[in-house]
Each structure stands twice: as C-alpha cells, then as structure tokens.
Amino acid sequence: MRRISRIDVESLYRAILSLRDLSEAKRFFRDLLTEAEVAELGERWKAARLLSTGTPYTKIIRATGLSSTTVARVAKWVKQGAGGYRLVLQRGRTRIR
C-alpha cells in the first residue's frame, strides 16, 4: 500500500466532522468501508467499551469474535494510546449491547 499524505488523512477527518447525525454517519461509513470493515471497527469499539468496564478479555473475545491479539491491542490503546478512546468513552454517549 502506498503512503497516504497527511493532507488526505486530514481531509478524511474533516469529512467525518462534517457529518450531522447518525443517519449521515451510517451512509458515509457504508460507502467508505466494506461491510466487513464496518463490522471490524464496531467490534473494536465494543471491545474498548467493555474494557472500560473491567470486563475480562475472555468475555470480550466471546462477545466480539476478535482475536486475543486484537483485544490486547485495543486494551493498550485504551490505556496508552493517543487518548481518543478515553475521550469518547468519558463522554458517556455510548451503550454496551
């Protein structure tokens, strides 16, 4: 895969910020990503939410179908990442299902 420019990545972030509601977000991400990619991101987000409640890895793996490596990676990013997971988790606008 060739290297993408910082300008193109920032353009993507700005496009995401321009979305007005859940319906627009669903439409944009469905066009941008494959169904499998959307599902994968959803499972990673679910893992982050479960990790924030202290749920054991084994239960998260069963609930999401993610590998133990992916759950461990998400856990690392929740704890030591750029703060994105923590920021959104602290806003409390998400529910675990």
C-alpha positions as CSV (number, residue, x, y, z in Angstrom):
1,M,0.0,0.0,0.0
2,R,1.4,3.4,-0.9
3,R,1.8,6.1,1.7
4,I,-1.1,8.4,2.0
5,S,-0.4,12.1,2.5
6,R,-1.1,14.0,5.8
7,I,-3.4,16.3,3.8
8,D,-5.5,13.4,2.6
9,V,-5.9,12.0,6.1
10,E,-6.8,15.4,7.5
11,S,-9.4,15.7,4.7
12,L,-10.9,12.4,5.8
13,Y,-11.1,13.6,9.4
14,R,-12.8,16.9,8.3
15,A,-15.2,14.9,6.2
16,I,-16.1,12.9,9.3
17,L,-16.5,16.0,11.3
18,S,-18.9,17.4,8.7
19,L,-21.5,14.6,9.4
20,R,-24.6,16.0,11.1
21,D,-26.2,12.9,12.5
22,L,-26.2,9.1,12.9
23,S,-28.0,8.6,9.6
24,E,-25.3,10.6,7.7
25,A,-22.6,8.7,9.5
26,K,-24.1,5.4,8.6
27,R,-24.4,6.4,5.0
28,F,-20.8,7.8,4.8
29,F,-19.1,4.9,6.5
30,R,-21.1,2.3,4.5
31,D,-19.8,4.0,1.3
32,L,-16.3,4.5,2.6
33,L,-15.8,1.0,4.1
34,T,-16.8,-2.6,3.2
35,E,-19.4,-4.2,5.4
36,A,-16.6,-6.3,6.9
37,E,-14.5,-3.2,7.8
38,V,-17.5,-1.5,9.4
39,A,-18.2,-4.7,11.4
40,E,-14.5,-4.9,12.5
41,L,-14.5,-1.3,13.6
42,G,-17.7,-1.9,15.5
43,E,-16.3,-4.9,17.3
44,R,-13.1,-2.9,18.3
45,W,-15.3,-0.1,19.6
46,K,-17.3,-2.7,21.6
47,A,-14.1,-4.2,23.0
48,A,-13.0,-0.7,24.1
49,R,-16.3,-0.1,25.8
50,L,-16.2,-3.5,27.6
51,L,-12.5,-3.0,28.6
52,S,-13.5,0.4,30.2
53,T,-15.9,-1.5,32.4
54,G,-13.3,-4.0,33.5
55,T,-14.7,-6.9,31.5
56,P,-12.2,-9.8,31.3
57,Y,-10.5,-10.5,27.9
58,T,-12.1,-13.9,27.6
59,K,-15.6,-12.5,27.8
60,I,-14.7,-9.7,25.3
61,I,-13.3,-12.3,22.9
62,R,-16.5,-14.3,23.1
63,A,-18.7,-11.2,22.8
64,T,-16.9,-9.8,19.8
65,G,-15.2,-12.6,18.0
66,L,-12.0,-10.6,18.0
67,S,-8.7,-12.4,18.4
68,S,-6.9,-12.1,21.8
69,T,-4.2,-10.2,20.0
70,T,-6.7,-7.6,18.8
71,V,-8.3,-7.3,22.2
72,A,-4.9,-6.8,23.8
73,R,-4.0,-4.1,21.1
74,V,-7.3,-2.3,21.8
75,A,-6.6,-2.5,25.6
76,K,-3.1,-1.0,25.0
77,W,-4.6,1.9,23.0
78,V,-7.3,2.5,25.6
79,K,-4.7,2.8,28.3
80,Q,-1.7,4.2,26.5
81,G,-2.9,5.4,23.1
82,A,-3.4,9.0,21.9
83,G,-6.4,9.4,24.2
84,G,-9.1,9.0,21.5
85,Y,-10.8,6.0,23.1
86,R,-10.7,7.6,26.5
87,L,-12.1,10.9,25.2
88,V,-15.1,9.3,23.7
89,L,-15.7,6.8,26.5
90,Q,-15.6,9.6,29.0
91,R,-18.3,11.5,27.1
92,G,-20.6,8.6,28.0
93,R,-22.7,8.7,24.9
94,T,-22.3,5.0,24.1
95,R,-24.1,1.9,25.4
96,I,-22.8,-1.6,25.5
97,R,-25.0,-4.2,24.0
